[in-house]
Each structure stands twice: as C-alpha cells, then as structure tokens.
Amino acid sequence: MSGPPALRFEPFGIEVDGGLLWLDSQRKKTFGVVSHAHADHVARHDTILCTPATGALVRRRAGPGCRFIEARYGEPTPVGGLKVTLHSAGHILGSAMVLVEGPGGSLLYTGDFRLEGGLTCPPAHPVPADVLITEATFGRPEYRFPPADQTRAEVVRFAREALEAGETPVFLAYALGKAQEIMTLLTGESIPVAAHGAVWKICDVYRGYGFAFPGSRRLTPRRNRRAALVVPPRLRHTAGGGPQRVAMVTGWGERARGTGIDEVFQLSDHADYDGLIRLVEMVRPKKTYAVHGYARTFAADLRHRGYDAEAVPGHSGPDEDAQLELFG
C-alpha cells in the first residue's frame, strides 16, 4: 500500500522521494525548495523552487548563480511524479508552506510560520495533509505572545516618548523580516526611521512589492538624530552615540534582555505555542514531525493530546542560548 512521499531527515535538510527534491537544505542539491530567504534555510542549489519574493530576496543576499522556478501561492508545480504547491506561511515576505502531493498521499512542510501574518506578509494558509512537518521554535506552553496590536502600540509609544525626550530610540531587529515590520509600523505612524545598511538593502526588494517606508533613510554616522534607528542586534555598535533608548524586538521576551537594553518587545515572526497547536488542529495530519526549537517537548505534548507525533533527531532541542541567537 502506497503512502505519502518518502522522507529522510538529515541535520542539514529534508530529503523527499529519494532525493527528487529537498526542503530547506543548507547544502547544495540538484533541486531544492526554499521556504523563505533567511540564511539558515537557503543554499545555492542547481534549481530553487520558491515564491517570486523569496527568489528576489535570495538573489539580493546571495547573488546570481542558481536557476529559479518561481511559483505564486496556490499554483502547483510538477516535480517528477509529485505536485508541489506553495502556500503563505505568514513569516516574512515571500515565506511559504510547502505542500507535496504524490499518488499515495500528501505532506505539508511549514518552514517557519506565523498564522496571523504581519504588516509585511499575509496570514498563513495551512491546508490539510496526511503528514505534517512543523517547526516548534516556541513549542512550550510558557511561550504565549501578547496580542500583536498591543505590542505594536507599545513600540510606537516607546519611539515617540524617546524622541520627545531628546533621545534616539534604537530598535534591534533581524535584518530580514522583523526590521521591515518595525519600519512599516513606525513610518505608518509618521515616525522618521534611519535603517542600517544591512536592513536598507533588503528594503529595496520590499519596495518592489509595494512597501514604500515613507520618511525612512539609510543610517549614516551624521544622520541619526530625530529618527528611530533600526539595527541588527549584532551590529548594535553602529548605532552611534548620544542619548539613546534601546529596545530588543524578539519573541523570547524578557529572556533576551541584556546589558543596555531598556525595553523588550515580544513581537515574533514565528508562531507561539497556541499557534502551533492551532496549526495541527487545522492540518489534521495522520503523522506529525516536529523540527527545530522545543521539538521534543512539543511532540510529547501532541502525543498527550492524542496525535501520532515525534521529534526528529538532529532537528530538535538546541540549547536555549542557541535558540535565542538563531530565531530572535
């Protein structure tokens, strides 16, 4: 009796149907499906299947060299005897869940996702499948995020209060995805923004998809006053001097607070624990594999709820410090 496409899990990616295609492999393959453009999900495959926005972002970050097959959400692409369809993942611009259908069944790979979507990407669109492969970055019950609109209002308040006090608000946010979310929020409230060059070059791609970031500019040593700064955490030292109020934007909340951080805003581009549970309820899989983050804990929780679920060895359980570094 045939079943869904065969899977083999490697620490660097997921093989489907004996290597016909790979999901988010970090090593070069003949044919790789790239769910989104964050570096830990991308390699320079001979052929990459992705959404147009992800293709544009990968080319912007990695340069030319790969052959791209770009598919819009909901448009099936034949790959050998399989059919691959990309659906919105709600994570960052262009992010996709990957539905792979074969003669004997289907599997849905979420990649990184957020059911509600954000200011720069639509909500996720999970579909039913026989097998589910889901991330579990925040797969523990204590990771329940406050309402996003509430947190966004607090971000705007923080920026305005700092500027009114003659201080520079600095937002530490990952260069691709979260930085553009913060820029969209602040510029939409008529708050000037200066973005680090690593953020600014990615904004060029976002502009091609309708995000104008009015009132924003590239951060330079002499042009950082009277504006909110958006800077990648690792490049915090480039934010310049003078009176500042510094905020970290991360799903990890207070666990990410460090020296010199005045505020932490729990705004993530990943699903929280409740979002992970809702996903499984929506997909209704016969079998679930949890990868990344708190995969072992989350799989055990699903089994307690009556699901056939397991964590994938090599894809689960990095220590919390690694989690904070990779997924902030």
Backbone hydrogen bonds in HBPLUS format (Angstrom, degrees):
<---DONOR---> <-ACCEPTOR-->    atom                        ^
c    i                          cat <-CA-CA->   ^        H-A-AA   ^      H-
h    n   atom  resd res      DA  || num        DHA   H-A  angle D-A-AA Bond
n    s   type  num  typ     dist DA aas  dist angle  dist       angle   num
A0017-ASP N   A0006-ALA O   2.76 MM  11  4.75 163.3  1.78 141.3 144.5     1
A0008-ARG N   A0015-GLU O   2.95 MM   7  5.00 142.5  2.09 142.7 144.3     2
A0015-GLU N   A0008-ARG O   2.80 MM   7  5.00 164.5  1.83 163.9 159.0     3
A0010-GLU N   A0013-GLY O   2.89 MM   3  5.24 159.1  1.93 170.5 176.8     4
A0013-GLY N   A0010-GLU O   3.12 MM   3  5.24 162.3  2.15 110.1 115.5     5
A0026-GLN N   A0012-PHE O   2.65 MM  14  5.19 154.7  1.71 153.0 162.2     6
A0014-ILE N   A0023-LEU O   3.31 MM   9  5.07 159.8  2.35 137.3 142.5     7
A0023-LEU N   A0014-ILE O   2.80 MM   9  5.07 158.9  1.84 146.5 153.8     8
A0016-VAL N   A0021-LEU O   2.92 MM   5  5.47 157.9  1.97 174.2 166.9     9
A0021-LEU N   A0016-VAL O   3.47 MM   5  5.47 163.5  2.50 145.0 146.9    10
A0020-LEU N   A0017-ASP O   3.34 MM   3  5.52 154.0  2.42 103.7 111.1    11
A0022-TRP N   A0031-PHE O   3.05 MM   9  6.42 137.0  2.24 142.8 155.7    12
A0033-VAL N   A0022-TRP O   2.73 MM  11  6.00 174.4  1.74 175.5 174.4    13
A0024-ASP N   A0033-VAL O   2.91 MM   9  6.02 171.7  1.91 176.3 174.8    14
A0046-ASP N   A0029-LYS O   2.93 MM  17  6.40 159.9  1.97 161.2 167.8    15
A0047-THR N   A0030-THR O   3.07 MM  17  6.14 130.8  2.32 129.3 143.4    16
A0032-GLY N   A0047-THR O   2.95 MM  15  6.31 169.8  1.96 167.6 168.8    17
A0049-LEU N   A0032-GLY O   2.96 MM  17  6.32 157.7  2.01 146.1 152.7    18
A0034-VAL N   A0049-LEU O   3.04 MM  15  6.26 158.9  2.09 157.1 163.0    19
A0096-ALA N   A0035-SER O   2.86 MM  61  5.00 141.5  2.01 137.7 149.4    20
A0041-HIS N   A0038-HIS O   2.93 MM   3  5.75 154.0  1.99 131.7 134.4    21
A0042-VAL N   A0039-ALA O   3.35 MM   3  5.34 173.6  2.36 110.6 111.2    22
A0045-HIS N   A0043-ALA O   3.00 MM   2  5.68 132.7  2.23 103.8  90.3    23
A0067-ARG N   A0046-ASP O   3.13 MM  21  6.10 159.9  2.17 139.6 145.2    24
A0048-ILE N   A0067-ARG O   2.77 MM  19  6.20 157.6  1.82 163.1 171.0    25
A0069-ILE N   A0048-ILE O   2.76 MM  21  6.03 164.1  1.79 161.7 161.3    26
A0050-CYS N   A0069-ILE O   3.11 MM  19  6.56 155.0  2.17 157.6 163.7    27
A0071-ALA N   A0050-CYS O   2.90 MM  21  6.15 155.5  1.96 147.1 154.6    28
A0055-GLY N   A0051-THR O   2.94 MM   4  6.19 159.5  1.98 154.4 160.6    29
A0056-ALA N   A0052-PRO O   2.96 MM   4  6.24 155.7  2.02 148.6 154.6    30
A0057-LEU N   A0053-ALA O   2.97 MM   4  6.22 156.4  2.03 149.0 155.3    31
A0058-VAL N   A0054-THR O   2.83 MM   4  6.03 161.1  1.87 155.5 160.5    32
A0059-ARG N   A0055-GLY O   3.00 MM   4  6.14 164.3  2.02 148.8 153.2    33
A0060-ARG N   A0056-ALA O   3.00 MM   4  6.12 148.4  2.10 138.3 147.5    34
A0061-ARG N   A0057-LEU O   2.96 MM   4  6.17 150.8  2.05 146.9 153.9    35
A0062-ALA N   A0058-VAL O   2.71 MM   4  5.65 164.0  1.73 156.3 161.4    36
A0063-GLY N   A0059-ARG O   2.82 MM   4  4.56 139.1  1.98 119.2 126.8    37
A0075-GLU N   A0072-ARG O   3.11 MM   3  5.63 165.2  2.13 138.7 138.0    38
A0074-GLY N   A0086-LEU O   2.79 MM  12  5.83 159.2  1.84 164.9 171.9    39
A0077-THR N   A0084-VAL O   2.72 MM   7  5.09 150.6  1.80 140.3 150.5    40
A0084-VAL N   A0077-THR O   2.87 MM   7  5.09 172.9  1.88 143.2 145.7    41
A0079-VAL N   A0082-LEU O   2.92 MM   3  5.16 167.2  1.94 136.9 140.7    42
A0082-LEU N   A0079-VAL O   2.92 MM   3  5.16 161.1  1.96 128.5 131.0    43
A0083-LYS N   A0101-GLU O   2.89 MM  18  5.12 151.9  1.97 146.1 154.4    44
A0101-GLU N   A0083-LYS O   2.84 MM  18  5.12 166.5  1.86 150.9 155.6    45
A0085-THR N   A0099-LEU O   2.86 MM  14  5.10 160.9  1.90 148.3 154.9    46
A0099-LEU N   A0085-THR O   2.85 MM  14  5.10 173.8  1.85 161.9 161.4    47
A0087-HIS N   A0097-MET O   2.90 MM  10  5.03 162.4  1.93 143.5 148.3    48
A0097-MET N   A0087-HIS O   2.57 MM  10  5.03 160.6  1.61 156.8 162.5    49
A0125-HIS N   A0088-SER O   2.80 MM  37  5.28 154.4  1.87 148.2 140.4    50
A0089-ALA N   A0095-SER O   3.24 MM   6  5.34 148.6  2.35 115.7 113.2    51
A0114-ARG N   A0089-ALA O   2.93 MM  25  6.37 156.5  1.99 159.0 163.6    52
A0095-SER N   A0092-ILE O   3.01 MM   3  5.42 168.1  2.02 135.4 137.0    53
A0098-VAL N   A0109-TYR O   2.76 MM  11  5.03 166.3  1.78 153.0 156.8    54
A0109-TYR N   A0098-VAL O   2.85 MM  11  5.03 166.9  1.86 144.9 148.4    55
A0100-VAL N   A0107-LEU O   2.86 MM   7  5.32 167.2  1.87 160.1 164.5    56
A0107-LEU N   A0100-VAL O   2.88 MM   7  5.32 150.2  1.97 146.8 156.7    57
A0102-GLY N   A0105-GLY O   2.85 MM   3  5.43 174.3  1.85 171.7 173.7    58
A0105-GLY N   A0102-GLY O   3.34 MM   3  5.43 158.8  2.39 106.6 112.3    59
A0131-VAL N   A0106-SER O   3.06 MM  25  6.39 145.6  2.18 139.2 149.6    60
A0108-LEU N   A0131-VAL O   2.79 MM  23  6.27 153.1  1.86 156.0 163.7    61
A0133-ILE N   A0108-LEU O   2.84 MM  25  6.17 163.9  1.87 160.7 160.6    62
A0110-THR N   A0133-ILE O   2.94 MM  23  6.31 167.8  1.95 174.6 175.8    63
A0271-ALA N   A0113-PHE O   2.71 MM 158  6.00 111.1  2.19 166.3 152.9    64
A0117-GLY N   A0114-ARG O   3.09 MM   3  5.51 151.2  2.18 114.0 122.4    65
A0124-ALA N   A0115-LEU O   2.99 MM   9  4.63 148.4  2.09 114.9 124.9    66
A0118-GLY N   A0121-CYS O   3.01 MM   3  5.28 172.9  2.02 145.0 147.4    67
A0129-ALA N   A0283-VAL O   3.37 MM 154  5.91 148.3  2.48 137.3 137.7    68
A0286-LYS N   A0130-ASP O   2.74 MM 156  5.21 149.8  1.83 131.2 140.4    69
A0287-LYS N   A0130-ASP O   3.23 MM 157  6.65 148.2  2.34 155.6 162.8    70
A0132-LEU N   A0287-LYS O   2.91 MM 155  6.34 157.5  1.97 155.8 163.3    71
A0289-TYR N   A0132-LEU O   2.74 MM 157  6.14 160.4  1.78 162.0 169.1    72
A0134-THR N   A0289-TYR O   2.90 MM 155  6.33 157.9  1.95 169.7 174.0    73
A0291-VAL N   A0134-THR O   2.92 MM 157  6.13 157.9  1.97 154.9 158.2    74
A0136-ALA N   A0291-VAL O   2.91 MM 155  5.96 120.9  2.27 161.1 165.9    75
A0139-GLY N   A0136-ALA O   3.02 MM   3  4.64 144.7  2.15 122.4 113.7    76
A0294-TYR N   A0136-ALA O   2.88 MM 158  5.51 138.8  2.05 143.7 138.1    77
A0143-TYR N   A0140-ARG O   2.98 MM   3  5.88 169.2  1.99 132.1 135.7    78
A0273-TYR N   A0143-TYR O   2.88 MM 130  5.64 169.7  1.89 168.8 170.4    79
A0150-GLN N   A0147-PRO O   3.07 MM   3  5.37 123.5  2.40 104.8 118.6    80
A0151-THR N   A0147-PRO O   3.17 MM   4  6.57 158.2  2.22 153.6 159.6    81
A0152-ARG N   A0148-ALA O   2.85 MM   4  6.09 160.7  1.89 155.7 161.5    82
A0153-ALA N   A0149-ASP O   3.05 MM   4  6.21 155.3  2.12 142.2 148.1    83
A0154-GLU N   A0150-GLN O   3.15 MM   4  6.46 147.6  2.26 142.1 150.8    84
A0154-GLU N   A0151-THR O   3.09 MM   3  5.03 118.2  2.49  93.4 108.7    85
A0155-VAL N   A0151-THR O   2.96 MM   4  6.30 146.8  2.07 148.8 158.1    86
A0156-VAL N   A0152-ARG O   3.07 MM   4  6.40 161.4  2.11 153.4 156.9    87
A0157-ARG N   A0153-ALA O   2.99 MM   4  6.22 160.7  2.03 145.4 151.0    88
A0158-PHE N   A0154-GLU O   2.94 MM   4  6.08 162.1  1.97 146.8 151.4    89
A0159-ALA N   A0155-VAL O   3.07 MM   4  6.35 161.7  2.10 151.1 155.3    90
A0160-ARG N   A0156-VAL O   2.99 MM   4  6.22 169.0  2.00 157.6 160.3    91
A0161-GLU N   A0157-ARG O   2.90 MM   4  6.02 167.9  1.91 158.0 161.6    92
A0162-ALA N   A0158-PHE O   3.08 MM   4  6.20 157.8  2.14 146.1 152.0    93
A0163-LEU N   A0159-ALA O   3.06 MM   4  6.27 169.2  2.07 153.1 155.9    94
A0164-GLU N   A0160-ARG O   2.89 MM   4  6.05 161.7  1.92 152.7 158.1    95
A0165-ALA N   A0161-GLU O   3.09 MM   4  6.19 134.8  2.31 136.0 146.9    96
A0165-ALA N   A0162-ALA O   3.08 MM   3  5.13 130.3  2.34  96.4 110.0    97
A0167-GLU N   A0162-ALA O   2.86 MM   5  4.99 159.7  1.90 154.5 147.5    98
A0166-GLY N   A0163-LEU O   3.03 MM   3  5.10 161.1  2.06 107.0 111.5    99
A0168-THR N   A0243-PRO O   2.92 MM  75  6.27 160.3  1.96 136.3 141.3   100
A0245-ARG N   A0168-THR O   2.98 MM  77  6.09 156.9  2.03 136.5 137.9   101
A0229-LEU N   A0169-PRO O   2.84 MM  60  6.26 164.5  1.86 162.7 165.1   102
A0170-VAL N   A0245-ARG O   2.80 MM  75  6.06 161.4  1.83 159.7 160.8   103
A0247-ALA N   A0170-VAL O   2.76 MM  77  6.07 163.3  1.79 171.9 177.8   104
A0171-PHE N   A0229-LEU O   2.75 MM  58  6.02 169.9  1.76 159.3 162.3   105
A0231-VAL N   A0171-PHE O   2.96 MM  60  6.23 166.3  1.98 162.4 166.5   106
A0172-LEU N   A0247-ALA O   2.84 MM  75  6.16 168.0  1.85 167.4 171.6   107
A0249-VAL N   A0172-LEU O   3.11 MM  77  6.07 161.3  2.14 165.3 161.8   108
A0173-ALA N   A0231-VAL O   2.99 MM  58  6.09 150.1  2.08 134.7 144.1   109
A0179-ALA N   A0174-TYR O   3.05 MM   5  5.73 142.2  2.20 172.9 164.9   110
A0181-GLU N   A0177-GLY O   3.05 MM   4  6.32 144.2  2.18 144.1 154.7   111
A0182-ILE N   A0178-LYS O   3.02 MM   4  6.33 161.3  2.06 153.8 157.1   112
A0183-MET N   A0179-ALA O   2.93 MM   4  6.20 159.1  1.97 148.7 155.1   113
A0184-THR N   A0180-GLN O   2.88 MM   4  5.95 159.7  1.93 142.5 148.0   114
A0185-LEU N   A0181-GLU O   2.99 MM   4  6.21 158.3  2.04 147.9 153.9   115
A0186-LEU N   A0182-ILE O   2.92 MM   4  6.12 174.2  1.93 157.2 158.1   116
A0187-THR N   A0183-MET O   2.89 MM   4  5.87 166.9  1.91 152.2 156.3   117
A0188-GLY N   A0184-THR O   3.06 MM   4  5.85 142.8  2.21 132.1 142.1   118
A0189-GLU N   A0186-LEU O   2.94 MM   3  5.15 145.1  2.07 103.0 113.9   119
A0191-ILE N   A0186-LEU O   3.02 MM   5  5.24 163.9  2.04 141.7 140.8   120
A0190-SER N   A0187-THR O   3.02 MM   3  4.84 156.9  2.08 107.2 107.7   121
A0228-ALA N   A0192-PRO O   2.89 MM  36  6.20 168.7  1.91 148.9 145.1   122
A0193-VAL N   A0215-GLY O   3.25 MM  22  6.52 157.3  2.30 134.4 139.3   123
A0217-ARG N   A0193-VAL O   2.89 MM  24  6.38 137.0  2.08 147.5 161.1   124
A0194-ALA N   A0228-ALA O   2.85 MM  34  6.14 158.5  1.90 152.1 156.7   125
A0230-VAL N   A0194-ALA O   3.05 MM  36  6.41 151.0  2.14 148.5 152.6   126
A0195-ALA N   A0217-ARG O   2.89 MM  22  6.35 158.2  1.93 161.1 164.2   127
A0219-LEU N   A0195-ALA O   2.71 MM  24  5.00 166.4  1.73 134.6 131.6   128
A0196-HIS N   A0230-VAL O   3.01 MM  34  6.29 167.8  2.03 172.1 169.3   129
A0199-VAL N   A0196-HIS O   2.89 MM   3  5.32 133.5  2.11 111.6 124.4   130
A0200-TRP N   A0196-HIS O   2.82 MM   4  6.03 161.7  1.86 153.6 160.0   131
A0201-LYS N   A0197-GLY O   3.05 MM   4  6.10 163.0  2.08 152.2 152.6   132
A0202-ILE N   A0199-VAL O   3.10 MM   3  5.45 129.0  2.37 104.9 118.0   133
A0203-CYS N   A0199-VAL O   3.06 MM   4  6.41 142.8  2.21 145.8 157.1   134
A0203-CYS N   A0200-TRP O   3.06 MM   3  4.98 120.9  2.42  92.4 107.8   135
A0205-VAL N   A0202-ILE O   3.01 MM   3  5.53 131.4  2.26 110.4 121.1   136
A0206-TYR N   A0202-ILE O   3.32 MM   4  6.77 160.4  2.37 146.9 152.0   137
A0207-ARG N   A0203-CYS O   2.84 MM   4  6.10 152.9  1.91 154.9 161.6   138
A0208-GLY N   A0205-VAL O   2.97 MM   3  5.25 126.6  2.26 103.1 116.8   139
A0209-TYR N   A0206-TYR O   2.84 MM   3  5.16 153.0  1.91 108.9 118.1   140
A0211-PHE N   A0206-TYR O   3.25 MM   5  5.55 166.1  2.27 131.8 130.1   141
A0210-GLY N   A0207-ARG O   3.08 MM   3  5.16 155.9  2.14 114.7 112.0   142
A0216-SER N   A0213-PHE O   3.24 MM   3  5.77 132.0  2.49 144.2 140.4   143
A0223-ARG N   A0220-THR O   3.10 MM   3  5.27 166.4  2.12 114.1 118.4   144
A0235-LEU N   A0232-PRO O   2.90 MM   3  5.35 150.3  1.99 116.1 125.7   145
A0236-ARG N   A0233-PRO O   3.27 MM   3  5.27 150.6  2.37 115.3 111.9   146
A0238-THR N   A0235-LEU O   2.93 MM   3  5.71 167.1  1.94 125.7 130.0   147
A0239-ALA N   A0236-ARG O   3.06 MM   3  5.69 165.8  2.08 124.8 126.4   148
A0262-ASP N   A0246-VAL O   2.78 MM  16  5.30 141.0  1.93 140.4 153.2   149
A0263-GLU N   A0246-VAL O   3.23 MM  17  6.62 143.4  2.37 148.2 152.2   150
A0248-MET N   A0263-GLU O   2.94 MM  15  6.45 153.5  2.01 154.4 158.8   151
A0265-PHE N   A0248-MET O   2.83 MM  17  6.23 165.1  1.85 165.4 170.6   152
A0250-THR N   A0265-PHE O   2.97 MM  15  6.25 151.3  2.05 153.4 162.7   153
A0253-GLY N   A0250-THR O   3.38 MM   3  5.99 171.3  2.39 114.6 116.7   154
A0255-ARG N   A0252-TRP O   3.29 MM   3  5.69 145.0  2.42 139.3 133.6   155
A0256-ALA N   A0253-GLY O   2.95 MM   3  5.90 167.4  1.97 128.5 132.6   156
A0257-ARG N   A0254-GLU O   3.09 MM   3  5.21 164.7  2.11 107.4 112.1   157
A0261-ILE N   A0258-GLY O   3.20 MM   3  5.61 154.2  2.27 136.2 132.5   158
A0267-LEU N   A0265-PHE O   2.89 MM   2  5.68 130.3  2.14 108.8  93.5   159
A0275-GLY N   A0272-ASP O   3.05 MM   3  5.15 116.4  2.47  98.6 114.5   160
A0276-LEU N   A0272-ASP O   2.98 MM   4  6.33 148.9  2.08 154.2 163.4   161
A0277-ILE N   A0273-TYR O   3.09 MM   4  6.45 159.7  2.13 152.8 157.6   162
A0278-ARG N   A0274-ASP O   2.93 MM   4  6.18 162.5  1.96 149.4 154.4   163
A0279-LEU N   A0275-GLY O   2.99 MM   4  6.14 151.5  2.07 142.0 149.5   164
A0280-VAL N   A0276-LEU O   3.24 MM   4  6.60 162.6  2.27 151.0 153.2   165
A0281-GLU N   A0277-ILE O   3.09 MM   4  6.40 159.9  2.13 152.2 158.1   166
A0282-MET N   A0278-ARG O   2.92 MM   4  6.16 143.8  2.05 147.5 157.5   167
A0282-MET N   A0279-LEU O   3.02 MM   3  5.10 122.6  2.36  96.9 111.8   168
A0283-VAL N   A0279-LEU O   2.92 MM   4  6.20 157.4  1.98 158.9 164.9   169
A0284-ARG N   A0280-VAL O   2.97 MM   4  5.90 157.8  2.02 149.8 155.1   170
A0288-THR N   A0308-ASP O   2.91 MM  20  6.26 152.3  1.98 155.0 163.0   171
A0310-GLU N   A0288-THR O   3.03 MM  22  6.53 147.0  2.14 151.9 161.4   172
A0290-ALA N   A0310-GLU O   2.95 MM  20  6.24 158.4  2.00 144.8 150.7   173
A0312-VAL N   A0290-ALA O   3.15 MM  22  6.24 155.1  2.21 171.9 166.5   174
A0292-HIS N   A0315-HIS O   2.17 MM  23  5.11 158.7  1.20 170.4 175.7   175
A0317-GLY N   A0293-GLY O   2.94 MM  24  5.47 144.6  2.07 156.3 162.7   176
A0298-PHE N   A0294-TYR O   2.96 MM   4  6.11 163.1  1.98 153.5 159.0   177
A0299-ALA N   A0295-ALA O   2.84 MM   4  5.95 163.7  1.86 153.4 157.7   178
A0300-ALA N   A0296-ARG O   3.06 MM   4  6.20 160.0  2.10 146.0 151.4   179
A0301-ASP N   A0297-THR O   3.02 MM   4  6.25 151.1  2.11 143.7 151.9   180
A0302-LEU N   A0298-PHE O   2.91 MM   4  6.25 157.6  1.96 151.2 156.9   181
A0303-ARG N   A0299-ALA O   2.96 MM   4  6.27 156.5  2.02 149.4 155.5   182
A0304-HIS N   A0300-ALA O   3.03 MM   4  6.29 152.1  2.11 144.0 151.4   183
A0305-ARG N   A0301-ASP O   3.09 MM   4  6.43 134.1  2.30 139.8 152.5   184
A0305-ARG N   A0302-LEU O   2.97 MM   3  4.94 127.9  2.25  94.5 109.1   185
A0307-TYR N   A0302-LEU O   2.99 MM   5  5.37 166.0  2.01 144.1 139.5   186
A0306-GLY N   A0303-ARG O   2.97 MM   3  5.01 159.9  2.01 104.6 110.5   187
A0315-HIS N   A0312-VAL O   2.91 MM   3  5.32 156.2  1.97 134.9 138.7   188
A0322-ALA N   A0319-ASP O   3.01 MM   3  5.44 120.8  2.37 107.5 121.4   189
A0323-GLN N   A0319-ASP O   3.06 MM   4  6.43 153.6  2.14 148.4 156.7   190
A0324-LEU N   A0320-GLU O   2.89 MM   4  6.18 163.4  1.92 157.4 160.2   191
A0325-GLU N   A0321-ASP O   3.11 MM   4  6.33 152.8  2.19 142.7 149.8   192
A0326-LEU N   A0322-ALA O   2.92 MM   4  6.08 160.7  1.95 154.7 159.5   193
A0327-PHE N   A0323-GLN O   2.96 MM   4  5.78 171.6  1.97 157.0 159.7   194
